[in-house]
Amino acid sequence: MGSLVCVGTGLQLAGQISVLSRSYIEHADIVFSLLPDGFSQRWLTKLNPNVINLQQFYAQNGEVKNRRDTYEQMVNAILDAVRAGKKTVCALYGHPGVFACVSHMAITRAKAEGFSAKMEPGISAEACLWADLGIDPGNSGHQSFEASQFMFFNHVPDPTTHLLLWQIAIAGEHTLTQFHTSSDRLQILVEQLNQWYPLDHEVVIYEAANLPIQAPRIERLPLANLPQAHLMPISTLLIPPAKKLEYNYAILAKLGIGPEDLG
């Protein structure tokens, strides 16, 4: 009977995949992949020669194609293999369940049809970000949003925490057919963020390294300069805290303690 396991390969070639996820790839009948570059794709085929690259389903040669249609085709290809009785693995870079709807859709459908389906975690871009920037998000907390969703809905950031905005390179893109934004859309985002952060507040454009010989991109700039920044599909925007944590005196009083009692 067919089965499905979705695994994450991490961000850096070969070095960030777990032993268990690698074993699933090596012993699979068929592997579907979504990896960031040709180096990673070639490495994967050394682990298992029967690899199908899901990138083929994205718009090609100037085609205008909704990404929902792309994801549906990817899921159908994966499920066809499972239905054919194959031990199927879907290998995605980073964490297979973070900003990766294909894995969730495929697992949900496979389970609904009675097949064994699960996900193994991987090292995500967020995990790399904390390491590369030397930040412990537990010190003040953090919030994380997809950039367009942050713009389209009434999310309220807490400026005492770290704010992560993912897929900043397509911020405000609503058609699901483009892979870029515009300076005008980014200016609208800056004006939105200016409700909580001053325009001279330092933000960070971050890109994790894909290869061991690469360095991560860590570009610091004032919030006001974001519309002119060079952004890539893998760019993430980190907005550090703009204010210090404030004591909740009402709760401290109920606990019978004061700020001076905190360890």
CYANA upper distance limits for C-alpha pairs under 8 A (distance plus 0.5 A):
  1 MET  CA     82 VAL  CA      8.46
  1 MET  CA     83 ARG  CA      8.44
  1 MET  CA     85 GLY  CA      5.21
  1 MET  CA     86 LYS  CA      7.56
  1 MET  CA    115 PHE  CA      8.07
  2 GLY  CA     81 ALA  CA      8.07
  2 GLY  CA     82 VAL  CA      5.04
  2 GLY  CA     83 ARG  CA      6.48
  2 GLY  CA     84 ALA  CA      7.08
  2 GLY  CA     85 GLY  CA      4.18
  2 GLY  CA     86 LYS  CA      5.07
  2 GLY  CA     87 LYS  CA      5.86
  2 GLY  CA     88 THR  CA      7.64
  2 GLY  CA    115 PHE  CA      7.06
  2 GLY  CA    116 SER  CA      8.02
  3 SER  CA     82 VAL  CA      6.10
  3 SER  CA     85 GLY  CA      7.81
  3 SER  CA     86 LYS  CA      7.08
  3 SER  CA     87 LYS  CA      5.54
  3 SER  CA     88 THR  CA      6.30
  3 SER  CA    110 ALA  CA      8.44
  3 SER  CA    115 PHE  CA      6.23
  3 SER  CA    116 SER  CA      5.44
  3 SER  CA    117 ALA  CA      6.33
  4 LEU  CA     82 VAL  CA      7.08
  4 LEU  CA     87 LYS  CA      6.87
  4 LEU  CA     88 THR  CA      5.28
  4 LEU  CA     89 VAL  CA      6.15
  4 LEU  CA     90 CYS  CA      7.99
  4 LEU  CA    107 ILE  CA      7.64
  4 LEU  CA    110 ALA  CA      7.96
  4 LEU  CA    115 PHE  CA      8.15
  4 LEU  CA    116 SER  CA      6.78
  4 LEU  CA    117 ALA  CA      5.04
  4 LEU  CA    118 LYS  CA      7.02
  5 VAL  CA     24 TYR  CA      8.06
  5 VAL  CA     88 THR  CA      6.96
  5 VAL  CA     89 VAL  CA      5.39
  5 VAL  CA     90 CYS  CA      6.86
  5 VAL  CA    117 ALA  CA      6.17
  5 VAL  CA    118 LYS  CA      5.59
  5 VAL  CA    119 MET  CA      6.10
  5 VAL  CA    120 GLU  CA      7.75
  6 CYS  CA     89 VAL  CA      6.17
  6 CYS  CA     90 CYS  CA      5.12
  6 CYS  CA     91 ALA  CA      6.47
  6 CYS  CA     92 LEU  CA      8.06
  6 CYS  CA     96 PRO  CA      6.92
  6 CYS  CA    103 SER  CA      6.73
  6 CYS  CA    107 ILE  CA      8.49
  6 CYS  CA    118 LYS  CA      6.91
  6 CYS  CA    119 MET  CA      5.17
  6 CYS  CA    120 GLU  CA      6.67
  7 VAL  CA     21 SER  CA      6.19
  7 VAL  CA     89 VAL  CA      7.69
  7 VAL  CA     90 CYS  CA      6.70
  7 VAL  CA     91 ALA  CA      5.50
  7 VAL  CA     92 LEU  CA      6.86
  7 VAL  CA     95 HIS  CA      8.00
  7 VAL  CA     96 PRO  CA      6.22
  7 VAL  CA    119 MET  CA      6.53
  7 VAL  CA    120 GLU  CA      5.45
  7 VAL  CA    121 PRO  CA      6.93
  7 VAL  CA    122 GLY  CA      7.28
  8 GLY  CA     17 ILE  CA      7.24
  8 GLY  CA     21 SER  CA      7.65
  8 GLY  CA     91 ALA  CA      6.28
  8 GLY  CA     92 LEU  CA      5.58
  8 GLY  CA     93 TYR  CA      5.94
  8 GLY  CA     94 GLY  CA      5.91
  8 GLY  CA     95 HIS  CA      5.26
  8 GLY  CA     96 PRO  CA      5.26
  8 GLY  CA    120 GLU  CA      7.33
  8 GLY  CA    121 PRO  CA      6.48
  8 GLY  CA    122 GLY  CA      4.75
  8 GLY  CA    123 ILE  CA      7.55
  9 THR  CA     13 LEU  CA      8.33
  9 THR  CA     14 ALA  CA      7.80
  9 THR  CA     16 GLN  CA      6.85
  9 THR  CA     17 ILE  CA      5.09
  9 THR  CA     18 SER  CA      8.13
  9 THR  CA     21 SER  CA      8.15
  9 THR  CA     91 ALA  CA      7.09
  9 THR  CA     92 LEU  CA      6.62
  9 THR  CA     93 TYR  CA      5.34
  9 THR  CA     94 GLY  CA      6.25
  9 THR  CA     95 HIS  CA      7.77
  9 THR  CA    122 GLY  CA      6.61
  9 THR  CA    123 ILE  CA      7.85
 10 GLY  CA     15 GLY  CA      8.29
 10 GLY  CA     16 GLN  CA      5.30
 10 GLY  CA     17 ILE  CA      5.94
 10 GLY  CA     93 TYR  CA      5.85
 10 GLY  CA     94 GLY  CA      4.46
 10 GLY  CA     95 HIS  CA      6.85
 10 GLY  CA    122 GLY  CA      5.87
 10 GLY  CA    123 ILE  CA      4.97
 10 GLY  CA    124 SER  CA      6.57
 11 LEU  CA     16 GLN  CA      7.15
 11 LEU  CA     93 TYR  CA      6.41
 11 LEU  CA     94 GLY  CA      5.50
 11 LEU  CA    123 ILE  CA      7.30
 11 LEU  CA    124 SER  CA      7.28
 11 LEU  CA    125 ALA  CA      7.27
 11 LEU  CA    208 ALA  CA      7.54
 11 LEU  CA    209 ALA  CA      7.42
 11 LEU  CA    210 ASN  CA      5.86
 11 LEU  CA    211 LEU  CA      8.50
 12 GLN  CA     16 GLN  CA      6.40
 12 GLN  CA    209 ALA  CA      6.87
 12 GLN  CA    210 ASN  CA      4.88
 12 GLN  CA    211 LEU  CA      5.56
 12 GLN  CA    212 PRO  CA      6.81
 13 LEU  CA     39 PHE  CA      8.07
 13 LEU  CA     40 SER  CA      6.28
 13 LEU  CA     43 TRP  CA      8.33
 13 LEU  CA    210 ASN  CA      6.66
 13 LEU  CA    211 LEU  CA      5.95
 13 LEU  CA    212 PRO  CA      7.57
 14 ALA  CA     40 SER  CA      8.14
 14 ALA  CA     43 TRP  CA      7.85
 16 GLN  CA    122 GLY  CA      8.26
 16 GLN  CA    123 ILE  CA      6.99
 17 ILE  CA     21 SER  CA      7.05
 17 ILE  CA     22 ARG  CA      7.05
 17 ILE  CA    122 GLY  CA      7.16
 17 ILE  CA    123 ILE  CA      7.91
 18 SER  CA     22 ARG  CA      6.71
 18 SER  CA    122 GLY  CA      7.76
 19 VAL  CA     23 SER  CA      6.71
 20 LEU  CA     24 TYR  CA      6.87
 21 SER  CA     25 ILE  CA      6.97
 21 SER  CA    120 GLU  CA      7.26
 22 ARG  CA     26 GLU  CA      6.75
 22 ARG  CA     47 LEU  CA      8.39
 23 SER  CA     27 HIS  CA      6.69
 24 TYR  CA     28 ALA  CA      6.49
 24 TYR  CA     89 VAL  CA      7.48
 25 ILE  CA     31 VAL  CA      7.20
 25 ILE  CA     47 LEU  CA      7.27
 25 ILE  CA     48 ASN  CA      7.02
 25 ILE  CA     89 VAL  CA      6.79
 25 ILE  CA     91 ALA  CA      8.23
 26 GLU  CA     47 LEU  CA      5.81
 26 GLU  CA     48 ASN  CA      5.85
 27 HIS  CA     48 ASN  CA      8.23
 28 ALA  CA     48 ASN  CA      8.09
 28 ALA  CA     86 LYS  CA      8.37
 28 ALA  CA     87 LYS  CA      5.73
 28 ALA  CA     88 THR  CA      6.30
 28 ALA  CA     89 VAL  CA      6.70
 29 ASP  CA     50 ASN  CA      7.72
 29 ASP  CA     86 LYS  CA      6.17
 29 ASP  CA     87 LYS  CA      5.58
 29 ASP  CA     88 THR  CA      6.60
 30 ILE  CA     48 ASN  CA      8.47
 30 ILE  CA     50 ASN  CA      5.85
 30 ILE  CA     51 VAL  CA      6.63
 30 ILE  CA     52 ILE  CA      8.20
 30 ILE  CA     81 ALA  CA      8.18
 30 ILE  CA     86 LYS  CA      7.44
 30 ILE  CA     87 LYS  CA      7.16
 30 ILE  CA     88 THR  CA      5.74
 30 ILE  CA     89 VAL  CA      6.94
 31 VAL  CA     48 ASN  CA      7.95
 31 VAL  CA     50 ASN  CA      6.74
 31 VAL  CA     51 VAL  CA      5.21
 31 VAL  CA     52 ILE  CA      6.71
 31 VAL  CA     88 THR  CA      6.48
 31 VAL  CA     89 VAL  CA      5.26
 31 VAL  CA     90 CYS  CA      6.19
 31 VAL  CA     91 ALA  CA      7.40
 32 PHE  CA     51 VAL  CA      6.22
 32 PHE  CA     52 ILE  CA      5.30
 32 PHE  CA     53 ASN  CA      6.40
 32 PHE  CA     54 LEU  CA      6.87
 32 PHE  CA     78 ILE  CA      7.58
 32 PHE  CA     88 THR  CA      8.26
 32 PHE  CA     89 VAL  CA      6.72
 32 PHE  CA     90 CYS  CA      5.14
 32 PHE  CA     91 ALA  CA      6.58
 33 SER  CA     41 GLN  CA      8.27
 33 SER  CA     51 VAL  CA      7.43
 33 SER  CA     52 ILE  CA      6.72
 33 SER  CA     53 ASN  CA      5.48
 33 SER  CA     54 LEU  CA      6.20
 33 SER  CA     55 GLN  CA      8.42
 33 SER  CA     90 CYS  CA      6.30
 33 SER  CA     91 ALA  CA      5.30
 33 SER  CA     92 LEU  CA      6.34
 34 LEU  CA     53 ASN  CA      6.90
 34 LEU  CA     54 LEU  CA      6.23
 34 LEU  CA     55 GLN  CA      6.83
 34 LEU  CA     91 ALA  CA      6.91
 34 LEU  CA     92 LEU  CA      5.35
 34 LEU  CA     93 TYR  CA      7.03
 35 LEU  CA     40 SER  CA      6.78
 35 LEU  CA     41 GLN  CA      6.84
 35 LEU  CA     91 ALA  CA      8.26
 35 LEU  CA     92 LEU  CA      6.41
 35 LEU  CA     93 TYR  CA      5.75
 36 PRO  CA     40 SER  CA      7.44
 36 PRO  CA     93 TYR  CA      7.43
 36 PRO  CA    210 ASN  CA      8.31
 37 ASP  CA     41 GLN  CA      6.97
 38 GLY  CA     42 ARG  CA      6.60
 39 PHE  CA     43 TRP  CA      6.73
 40 SER  CA     44 LEU  CA      6.70
 41 GLN  CA     45 THR  CA      6.96
 42 ARG  CA     46 LYS  CA      7.07
 43 TRP  CA     47 LEU  CA      7.37
 44 LEU  CA     48 ASN  CA      6.92
 44 LEU  CA     49 PRO  CA      8.31
 44 LEU  CA     51 VAL  CA      8.18
 45 THR  CA     49 PRO  CA      5.03
 45 THR  CA     50 ASN  CA      7.51
 45 THR  CA     51 VAL  CA      6.72
 54 LEU  CA     58 TYR  CA      8.50
 54 LEU  CA     74 MET  CA      6.80
 56 GLN  CA     60 GLN  CA      8.38
 57 PHE  CA     70 THR  CA      6.00
 57 PHE  CA     71 TYR  CA      8.41
 57 PHE  CA     73 GLN  CA      7.27
 57 PHE  CA     74 MET  CA      7.24
 58 TYR  CA     65 LYS  CA      8.04
 58 TYR  CA     67 ARG  CA      7.86
 58 TYR  CA     70 THR  CA      6.20
 59 ALA  CA     63 GLU  CA      5.72
 59 ALA  CA     64 VAL  CA      6.79
 59 ALA  CA     65 LYS  CA      6.00
 59 ALA  CA     70 THR  CA      8.30
 64 VAL  CA    177 THR  CA      6.68
 65 LYS  CA     69 ASP  CA      7.64
 65 LYS  CA     70 THR  CA      7.91
 65 LYS  CA    176 LEU  CA      8.47
 65 LYS  CA    177 THR  CA      6.00
 66 ASN  CA     70 THR  CA      7.20
 66 ASN  CA    175 THR  CA      7.76
 66 ASN  CA    176 LEU  CA      5.75
 66 ASN  CA    177 THR  CA      5.26
 67 ARG  CA     71 TYR  CA      6.62
 67 ARG  CA    176 LEU  CA      5.91
 67 ARG  CA    177 THR  CA      6.66
 68 ARG  CA     72 GLU  CA      6.65
 68 ARG  CA    176 LEU  CA      7.88
 69 ASP  CA     73 GLN  CA      6.78
 70 THR  CA     74 MET  CA      6.84
 71 TYR  CA     75 VAL  CA      6.68
 71 TYR  CA    101 CYS  CA      8.21
 71 TYR  CA    102 VAL  CA      6.41
 72 GLU  CA     76 ASN  CA      6.65
 72 GLU  CA    102 VAL  CA      8.35
 73 GLN  CA     77 ALA  CA      6.73
 74 MET  CA     78 ILE  CA      6.87
 74 MET  CA    102 VAL  CA      7.53
 75 VAL  CA     79 LEU  CA      6.59
 75 VAL  CA    102 VAL  CA      6.60
 75 VAL  CA    103 SER  CA      8.37
 75 VAL  CA    105 MET  CA      7.36
 75 VAL  CA    106 ALA  CA      5.87
 76 ASN  CA     80 ASP  CA      6.51
 76 ASN  CA    106 ALA  CA      8.49
 77 ALA  CA     81 ALA  CA      7.17
 78 ILE  CA     82 VAL  CA      7.07
 78 ILE  CA     88 THR  CA      7.99
 78 ILE  CA     90 CYS  CA      8.16
 78 ILE  CA    106 ALA  CA      7.56
 79 LEU  CA     83 ARG  CA      6.52
 79 LEU  CA    106 ALA  CA      7.24
 79 LEU  CA    109 ARG  CA      8.40
 79 LEU  CA    110 ALA  CA      7.27
 80 ASP  CA     84 ALA  CA      6.68
 81 ALA  CA     85 GLY  CA      7.28
 81 ALA  CA     86 LYS  CA      6.25
 81 ALA  CA     88 THR  CA      7.16
 82 VAL  CA     86 LYS  CA      5.77
 82 VAL  CA     87 LYS  CA      7.29
 82 VAL  CA     88 THR  CA      6.58
 82 VAL  CA    110 ALA  CA      8.18
 82 VAL  CA    115 PHE  CA      8.30
 90 CYS  CA    103 SER  CA      7.88
 91 ALA  CA     96 PRO  CA      7.82
 92 LEU  CA     96 PRO  CA      5.82
 94 GLY  CA     98 VAL  CA      8.39
 94 GLY  CA    122 GLY  CA      6.25
 94 GLY  CA    123 ILE  CA      5.87
 94 GLY  CA    124 SER  CA      4.85
 94 GLY  CA    125 ALA  CA      6.75
 95 HIS  CA    121 PRO  CA      6.22
 95 HIS  CA    122 GLY  CA      4.63
 95 HIS  CA    123 ILE  CA      5.98
 95 HIS  CA    124 SER  CA      5.22
 95 HIS  CA    125 ALA  CA      8.41
 96 PRO  CA    100 ALA  CA      6.61
 96 PRO  CA    103 SER  CA      6.98
 96 PRO  CA    119 MET  CA      7.87
 96 PRO  CA    120 GLU  CA      8.05
 96 PRO  CA    121 PRO  CA      7.10
 96 PRO  CA    122 GLY  CA      7.04
 97 GLY  CA    101 CYS  CA      7.48
 97 GLY  CA    103 SER  CA      6.86
 97 GLY  CA    104 HIS  CA      7.11
 97 GLY  CA    119 MET  CA      8.16
 97 GLY  CA    121 PRO  CA      8.06
 98 VAL  CA    124 SER  CA      8.00
100 ALA  CA    104 HIS  CA      7.89
101 CYS  CA    105 MET  CA      6.59
102 VAL  CA    106 ALA  CA      6.52
103 SER  CA    107 ILE  CA      6.60
103 SER  CA    119 MET  CA      8.42
104 HIS  CA    108 THR  CA      6.59
105 MET  CA    109 ARG  CA      6.73
106 ALA  CA    110 ALA  CA      6.51
107 ILE  CA    111 LYS  CA      6.60
107 ILE  CA    117 ALA  CA      5.90
107 ILE  CA    118 LYS  CA      6.85
107 ILE  CA    119 MET  CA      8.38
108 THR  CA    112 ALA  CA      6.70
108 THR  CA    117 ALA  CA      8.49
109 ARG  CA    113 GLU  CA      6.81
110 ALA  CA    114 GLY  CA      6.98
110 ALA  CA    115 PHE  CA      5.76
110 ALA  CA    116 SER  CA      7.58
110 ALA  CA    117 ALA  CA      6.73
111 LYS  CA    115 PHE  CA      5.60
111 LYS  CA    116 SER  CA      6.71
111 LYS  CA    117 ALA  CA      6.51
123 ILE  CA    127 ALA  CA      6.71
123 ILE  CA    128 CYS  CA      7.94
124 SER  CA    128 CYS  CA      7.02
125 ALA  CA    129 LEU  CA      6.56
125 ALA  CA    207 GLU  CA      8.46
125 ALA  CA    208 ALA  CA      6.71
126 GLU  CA    130 TRP  CA      6.92
127 ALA  CA    131 ALA  CA      7.01
128 CYS  CA    132 ASP  CA      6.47
128 CYS  CA    208 ALA  CA      6.85
129 LEU  CA    133 LEU  CA      6.44
129 LEU  CA    206 TYR  CA      7.69
129 LEU  CA    207 GLU  CA      8.47
129 LEU  CA    208 ALA  CA      7.34
130 TRP  CA    134 GLY  CA      6.23
130 TRP  CA    135 ILE  CA      5.49
130 TRP  CA    136 ASP  CA      7.07
130 TRP  CA    137 PRO  CA      7.96
131 ALA  CA    135 ILE  CA      7.25
132 ASP  CA    216 PRO  CA      7.93
137 PRO  CA    141 GLY  CA      5.64
137 PRO  CA    142 HIS  CA      6.41
137 PRO  CA    162 HIS  CA      7.68
138 GLY  CA    142 HIS  CA      8.22
140 SER  CA    160 THR  CA      7.34
140 SER  CA    161 THR  CA      5.77
140 SER  CA    162 HIS  CA      7.84
140 SER  CA    245 LEU  CA      7.68
141 GLY  CA    161 THR  CA      5.66
141 GLY  CA    162 HIS  CA      7.03
142 HIS  CA    161 THR  CA      5.45
142 HIS  CA    162 HIS  CA      4.95
142 HIS  CA    163 LEU  CA      6.24
142 HIS  CA    164 LEU  CA      8.07
143 GLN  CA    157 PRO  CA      7.71
143 GLN  CA    158 ASP  CA      8.27
143 GLN  CA    161 THR  CA      7.49
143 GLN  CA    162 HIS  CA      6.74
143 GLN  CA    163 LEU  CA      5.38
143 GLN  CA    164 LEU  CA      6.66
144 SER  CA    163 LEU  CA      6.40
144 SER  CA    164 LEU  CA      5.13
144 SER  CA    165 LEU  CA      6.60
144 SER  CA    166 TRP  CA      8.06
145 PHE  CA    149 GLN  CA      7.39
145 PHE  CA    150 PHE  CA      6.48
145 PHE  CA    163 LEU  CA      8.48
145 PHE  CA    164 LEU  CA      6.76
145 PHE  CA    165 LEU  CA      5.64
145 PHE  CA    166 TRP  CA      6.70
146 GLU  CA    150 PHE  CA      6.65
146 GLU  CA    165 LEU  CA      5.98
146 GLU  CA    166 TRP  CA      5.12
146 GLU  CA    167 GLN  CA      6.70
146 GLU  CA    168 ILE  CA      8.20
147 ALA  CA    151 MET  CA      6.93
147 ALA  CA    165 LEU  CA      5.40
147 ALA  CA    166 TRP  CA      5.88
147 ALA  CA    167 GLN  CA      6.45
147 ALA  CA    168 ILE  CA      5.93
147 ALA  CA    170 ILE  CA      8.19
147 ALA  CA    171 ALA  CA      5.70
147 ALA  CA    172 GLY  CA      7.87
148 SER  CA    152 PHE  CA      6.58
148 SER  CA    167 GLN  CA      8.40
148 SER  CA    168 ILE  CA      8.22
148 SER  CA    170 ILE  CA      7.72
148 SER  CA    171 ALA  CA      5.15
148 SER  CA    172 GLY  CA      5.25
148 SER  CA    173 GLU  CA      7.20
148 SER  CA    174 HIS  CA      8.19
149 GLN  CA    153 PHE  CA      6.46
150 PHE  CA    154 ASN  CA      7.70
150 PHE  CA    155 HIS  CA      6.37
150 PHE  CA    165 LEU  CA      8.32
151 MET  CA    155 HIS  CA      8.43
151 MET  CA    171 ALA  CA      8.23
151 MET  CA    172 GLY  CA      7.14
151 MET  CA    189 LEU  CA      7.26
151 MET  CA    192 GLN  CA      8.29
152 PHE  CA    172 GLY  CA      8.11
157 PRO  CA    163 LEU  CA      7.68
157 PRO  CA    196 TRP  CA      8.09
158 ASP  CA    163 LEU  CA      8.38
159 PRO  CA    163 LEU  CA      8.24
159 PRO  CA    196 TRP  CA      6.87
159 PRO  CA    197 TYR  CA      7.65
159 PRO  CA    240 PRO  CA      8.46
159 PRO  CA    241 PRO  CA      5.74
159 PRO  CA    242 ALA  CA      5.83
159 PRO  CA    243 LYS  CA      6.36
160 THR  CA    241 PRO  CA      5.29
160 THR  CA    242 ALA  CA      6.54
160 THR  CA    243 LYS  CA      5.32
160 THR  CA    244 LYS  CA      5.98
160 THR  CA    245 LEU  CA      5.97
161 THR  CA    240 PRO  CA      7.38
161 THR  CA    241 PRO  CA      5.43
161 THR  CA    242 ALA  CA      8.45
162 HIS  CA    238 LEU  CA      7.54
162 HIS  CA    239 ILE  CA      6.35
162 HIS  CA    240 PRO  CA      5.19
162 HIS  CA    241 PRO  CA      5.77
163 LEU  CA    238 LEU  CA      6.33
163 LEU  CA    239 ILE  CA      5.49
163 LEU  CA    240 PRO  CA      6.93
163 LEU  CA    241 PRO  CA      8.09
164 LEU  CA    236 THR  CA      7.59
164 LEU  CA    237 LEU  CA      6.29
164 LEU  CA    238 LEU  CA      5.25
164 LEU  CA    239 ILE  CA      6.87
165 LEU  CA    236 THR  CA      6.54
165 LEU  CA    237 LEU  CA      5.60
165 LEU  CA    238 LEU  CA      7.04
166 TRP  CA    235 SER  CA      7.87
166 TRP  CA    236 THR  CA      5.46
166 TRP  CA    237 LEU  CA      7.00
167 GLN  CA    171 ALA  CA      7.19
167 GLN  CA    233 PRO  CA      7.02
167 GLN  CA    234 ILE  CA      7.28
167 GLN  CA    235 SER  CA      6.88
167 GLN  CA    236 THR  CA      6.58
168 ILE  CA    231 LEU  CA      8.05
168 ILE  CA    233 PRO  CA      8.30
168 ILE  CA    235 SER  CA      6.80
168 ILE  CA    236 THR  CA      6.39
168 ILE  CA    237 LEU  CA      6.92
169 ALA  CA    179 PHE  CA      7.94
169 ALA  CA    180 HIS  CA      6.04
169 ALA  CA    181 THR  CA      6.23
169 ALA  CA    231 LEU  CA      5.90
169 ALA  CA    232 MET  CA      6.38
169 ALA  CA    233 PRO  CA      6.09
169 ALA  CA    234 ILE  CA      8.29
169 ALA  CA    235 SER  CA      7.00
170 ILE  CA    178 GLN  CA      8.17
170 ILE  CA    179 PHE  CA      6.38
170 ILE  CA    180 HIS  CA      5.17
170 ILE  CA    181 THR  CA      5.00
170 ILE  CA    233 PRO  CA      8.12
171 ALA  CA    180 HIS  CA      8.39
171 ALA  CA    181 THR  CA      6.31
171 ALA  CA    185 ARG  CA      7.40
171 ALA  CA    186 LEU  CA      7.34
171 ALA  CA    189 LEU  CA      8.43
172 GLY  CA    181 THR  CA      7.29
172 GLY  CA    185 ARG  CA      6.41
172 GLY  CA    186 LEU  CA      8.23
173 GLU  CA    178 GLN  CA      7.55
173 GLU  CA    180 HIS  CA      7.96
173 GLU  CA    181 THR  CA      6.67
179 PHE  CA    233 PRO  CA      7.78
180 HIS  CA    233 PRO  CA      8.21
181 THR  CA    185 ARG  CA      7.14
181 THR  CA    186 LEU  CA      7.97
182 SER  CA    186 LEU  CA      6.84
182 SER  CA    227 PRO  CA      8.15
183 SER  CA    187 GLN  CA      6.52
183 SER  CA    227 PRO  CA      5.05
183 SER  CA    228 GLN  CA      6.94
184 ASP  CA    188 ILE  CA      6.95
184 ASP  CA    227 PRO  CA      7.67
185 ARG  CA    189 LEU  CA      6.93
185 ARG  CA    227 PRO  CA      8.41
186 LEU  CA    190 VAL  CA      6.68
186 LEU  CA    226 LEU  CA      7.32
186 LEU  CA    227 PRO  CA      5.44
187 GLN  CA    191 GLU  CA      6.72
187 GLN  CA    226 LEU  CA      8.07
187 GLN  CA    227 PRO  CA      6.04
188 ILE  CA    192 GLN  CA      6.69
189 LEU  CA    193 LEU  CA      6.63
190 VAL  CA    194 ASN  CA      6.51
190 VAL  CA    199 LEU  CA      8.37
190 VAL  CA    223 LEU  CA      7.24
190 VAL  CA    224 ALA  CA      7.06
190 VAL  CA    226 LEU  CA      7.79
190 VAL  CA    227 PRO  CA      8.35
191 GLU  CA    195 GLN  CA      7.66
193 LEU  CA    197 TYR  CA      6.44
194 ASN  CA    198 PRO  CA      6.14
194 ASN  CA    199 LEU  CA      6.77
197 TYR  CA    201 HIS  CA      6.89
197 TYR  CA    242 ALA  CA      6.88
198 PRO  CA    223 LEU  CA      8.14
199 LEU  CA    222 PRO  CA      7.07
199 LEU  CA    223 LEU  CA      5.69
199 LEU  CA    224 ALA  CA      5.42
200 ASP  CA    222 PRO  CA      5.37
200 ASP  CA    223 LEU  CA      6.40
200 ASP  CA    224 ALA  CA      6.90
201 HIS  CA    222 PRO  CA      5.88
201 HIS  CA    223 LEU  CA      6.13
201 HIS  CA    242 ALA  CA      7.77
202 GLU  CA    220 ARG  CA      6.89
202 GLU  CA    221 LEU  CA      5.93
202 GLU  CA    222 PRO  CA      5.01
202 GLU  CA    223 LEU  CA      6.52
202 GLU  CA    239 ILE  CA      7.84
202 GLU  CA    240 PRO  CA      8.01
203 VAL  CA    220 ARG  CA      6.19
203 VAL  CA    221 LEU  CA      6.09
203 VAL  CA    222 PRO  CA      6.47
203 VAL  CA    223 LEU  CA      6.34
203 VAL  CA    237 LEU  CA      7.61
203 VAL  CA    238 LEU  CA      6.37
203 VAL  CA    239 ILE  CA      5.31
203 VAL  CA    240 PRO  CA      7.03
204 VAL  CA    218 ILE  CA      6.91
204 VAL  CA    219 GLU  CA      5.95
204 VAL  CA    220 ARG  CA      5.04
204 VAL  CA    221 LEU  CA      6.94
204 VAL  CA    237 LEU  CA      6.26
204 VAL  CA    238 LEU  CA      5.53
204 VAL  CA    239 ILE  CA      6.99
205 ILE  CA    217 ARG  CA      7.76
205 ILE  CA    218 ILE  CA      6.37
205 ILE  CA    219 GLU  CA      5.60
205 ILE  CA    220 ARG  CA      7.02
205 ILE  CA    235 SER  CA      6.81
205 ILE  CA    236 THR  CA      6.23
205 ILE  CA    237 LEU  CA      5.34
205 ILE  CA    238 LEU  CA      6.93
206 TYR  CA    216 PRO  CA      7.71
206 TYR  CA    217 ARG  CA      5.84
206 TYR  CA    218 ILE  CA      5.43
206 TYR  CA    219 GLU  CA      7.13
206 TYR  CA    235 SER  CA      6.14
206 TYR  CA    236 THR  CA      5.64
206 TYR  CA    237 LEU  CA      6.79
206 TYR  CA    238 LEU  CA      7.70
207 GLU  CA    216 PRO  CA      6.11
207 GLU  CA    217 ARG  CA      5.37
207 GLU  CA    218 ILE  CA      7.39
207 GLU  CA    234 ILE  CA      6.46
207 GLU  CA    235 SER  CA      5.60
207 GLU  CA    236 THR  CA      6.92
208 ALA  CA    215 ALA  CA      8.31
208 ALA  CA    216 PRO  CA      5.31
208 ALA  CA    217 ARG  CA      7.14
208 ALA  CA    234 ILE  CA      8.34
209 ALA  CA    214 GLN  CA      6.04
209 ALA  CA    215 ALA  CA      6.11
209 ALA  CA    216 PRO  CA      5.11
209 ALA  CA    217 ARG  CA      7.97
210 ASN  CA    214 GLN  CA      7.43
221 LEU  CA    225 ASN  CA      7.05
221 LEU  CA    226 LEU  CA      7.94
222 PRO  CA    226 LEU  CA      7.70
225 ASN  CA    229 ALA  CA      7.18
231 LEU  CA    235 SER  CA      6.48
247 TYR  CA    259 PRO  CA      7.70
248 ASN  CA    252 LEU  CA      6.76
249 TYR  CA    253 ALA  CA      6.49
249 TYR  CA    258 GLY  CA      7.95
250 ALA  CA    254 LYS  CA      6.96
251 ILE  CA    255 LEU  CA      6.75
252 LEU  CA    256 GLY  CA      6.70
252 LEU  CA    257 ILE  CA      5.83
252 LEU  CA    258 GLY  CA      6.28
252 LEU  CA    259 PRO  CA      8.10
253 ALA  CA    257 ILE  CA      6.35
253 ALA  CA    258 GLY  CA      7.36
257 ILE  CA    261 ASP  CA      6.58
258 GLY  CA    262 LEU  CA      7.74
